[in-house]
Amino acid sequence: MSSLKQTPLTCSGHTRPVVFLTYSDVTPFGYFLISASKDGKPMLRQGDTGDWIGTFEGHKGAVWGATLTRDASKAATGAADFTAKIWDAVSGEELHTFQHKHIVKCVDFSTDGNRLLSGSQEKILRIFDLENLDSEPQCFSGHSAFIKNAVFTKDGKQIISAAEDKTIRVWDISSGSEVKKIDLEAAPTSLELSHDGSVVTVTYGSTTSFWNAETFEKLREFQSPTQINTASLHPDKTIFISGGENFIMYKFDYETGTELEAFKGHFGPVHCVRFSPDGEVYASGSEDGTLRLWQTTVGKNYGLWKCVQPEEITQNSDSTPTKPEA
């Protein structure tokens, strides 16, 4: 375990709980972070510093899902006003609204950014063609309860969904059919596809489980001391992070499940966590209305973190204070 203490950066701005967040890929302008909140105002931030860039104004209810295209040129959001919206992430302009018949809980762009996936409380998954906005969406039915999250596979040929019916399902897009169903012991609380598209991370109850994204063979699973709401696998697959009902951010060894760190920073349950695309930082969102950014390697100089060695602090405290010059 590291002897250095985590000093997370706190990103304020939301007035209600932060329920989802995700990163873009690394772009020529850095990488970006988008957050969804029950305040109805999704926010875009610089991913490594948490600096606020803008707020997407237009939803009339809690925003449950938010995502960015890989190049961060467009954003998408899903909300309690029964809509999913596409935004220009540079200007903040609303580009299109997709009407639904119930609350939209999640949104995801295909790798090429040409399609949008939505999951709603109608228990239906939809794929919208962003190059033909007026065309009817492709619909996938089968879940028997509210959809929690859904993602495209990296090759864009399948979608993976998690729902309150205690199942993970895999769907073939070309045929429109369900090709696999995984039954869980409890309703899934989060679903993440790893950065390289090879591993699916699913949390349910106090369990964090990892699955082969191609075969859906279970790779490993680990138990936690609290109900886990969210987990994220590091891009190099050496560690994973998770958070839940006891306000604590955990870091574990991916191979063994050994706890490496446990830090309390939030003042409410942790709802969402994600590693940055370069793996240097991870972000968390909480019931307390804040996002926090944490260092993957505590003590490394990165972004706004500047490490001061303990001996430097000792030397400075030992020296006699000098009066500043006028």
C-alpha positions, -999 to +999 in steps of 0.1 A: +000+000+000+011+035-007+021+056+023+012+088+005-024+100+009-047+106-020-057+142-024-086+142-048-096+173-068-132+183-061-153+195-090-184+213-079-211+228-101-239+202-100-267+209-075-280+173-073-264+138-072-240+129-100-252+096-114-230+089-145-198+100-160-175+090-189-144+101-208-136+107-244-104+093-259-072+113-259-076+140-286-052+167-299-068+190-273-064+166-244-093+144-231-127+153-218-151+142-191-189+145-192-212+140-162-249+133-158-268+147-128-302+147-114-300+185-117-307+181-154-276+200-165-249+177-179-214+192-178-183+190-199-149+193-182-112+190-190-105+154-181-072+157-164-079+188-143-117+188-139-119+224-152-154+233-162-158+239-199-196+241-204-231+230-195-255+215-219-288+234-214-321+219-226-333+189-206-364+193-184-357+166-159-329+145-143-302+134-167-294+098-162-269+091-190-242+110-208-215+102-233-190+116-258-178+105-292-142+093-291-129+126-305-151+146-281-168+165-310-203+154-300-221+146-268-253+126-261-275+126-230-306+107-218-330+121-194-362+118-173-380+141-198-384+111-221-357+123-245-322+116-257-303+145-271-273+150-294-251+181-288-222+198-305-196+194-277-176+223-290-203+250-292-228+234-267-255+237-293-283+211-292-283+192-326-312+168-323-338+154-299-349+117-300-383+114-283-390+083-262-421+070-243-404+068-209-373+079-190-340+074-209-315+058-186-284+054-208-268+065-241-238+053-260-221+062-293-208+035-317-170+036-321-173+056-354-198+080-338-225+074-365-250+056-343-265+063-309-278+036-286-304+044-259-319+023-231-351+033-214-376+024-188-398+011-216-374-019-214-365-012-250-330-006-265-329+016-296-302+024-322-306+057-340-288+064-373-271+098-369-265+101-406-302+098-412-319+114-383-355+110-395-352+072-400-370+049-376-347+035-349-339-002-347-355-016-315-345-045-293-370-060-269-366-088-243-357-073-210-385-076-185-375-047-163-359-012-166-326-010-185-298+002-164-270+006-190-261-005-225-230-002-247-219-010-282-192-036-286-160-021-301-166-036-335-201-022-335-218-055-344-234-062-310-248-044-280-245-054-243-272-044-219-278-046-181-313-044-166-332-045-134-344-080-144-311-093-130-297-101-165-269-091-188-279-096-225-260-096-257-278-086-289-267-091-325-274-058-344-277-072-379-303-098-370-319-078-342-319-108-320-307-117-284-278-140-287-268-145-250-283-140-216-264-140-183-285-144-151-271-126-120-279-130-083-289-094-080-298-065-103-267-051-120-257-016-108-232-008-135-218-021-168-185-010-185-167-021-216-129-019-211-109+006-232-097-020-257-132-036-259-121-070-246-135-071-210-169-063-196-171-051-160-204-057-142-213-049-106-242-063-086-248-065-049-213-065-033-198-083-063-176-069-091-174-094-120-153-094-152-164-111-184-148-119-218-166-095-241-165-119-270-175-153-254-190-139-222-171-164-202-166-151-166-130-142-161-131-135-123-152-119-096-145-103-063-165-095-032-165-061-015-173-051+021-202-029+009-229-027-018-210-017-050-227+007-074-199+011-099-165-002-110-139+006-137-110-015-151-077+003-158-067+004-195-037-019-188-059-043-168-036-043-137-060-027-113-097-018-109-115+008-089-150+006-073-173+026-051-206+022-034-228+028-004-201+034+022-187+066+005-153+049+001-133+047-032-115+014-035-086+003-056-079-034-061-054-057-079-071-071-109-054-105-108-057-112-071-085-089-059-062-076-031-073-042-018-046-017-026-062+016-014-094+027+003-100+064+006-130+084+017-135+116-001-172+118-008-199+127+016-225+104+001-227+070-018-205+068-049-227+063-080-201+062-109-164+058-115-143+058-146-106+057-155-092+083-179-082+070-213-045+073-204-051+056-171-034+084-150-066+096-133-100+082-123-132+102-117-160+095-093-195+110-090-216+109-059-249+115-042-231+145-026-234+164-060-196+165-066-172+148-090-137+140-077-106+132-096-081+108-081-045+099-090-039+064-102-003+067-089-003+088-058+026+113-057+031+115-094+033+150-110+003+151-133-022+177-142-028+199-112-010+175-088+025+185-078+042+161-054+062+175-025+085+149-009+082+145+028+118+155+034+111+188+017+082+195+041+105+186+071+133+209+058+109+237+053+093+233+087+127+232+104+139+265+088+133+297+107+104+317+092+117+348+074+098+380+071+087+387+035+104+416+019+084+447+015 
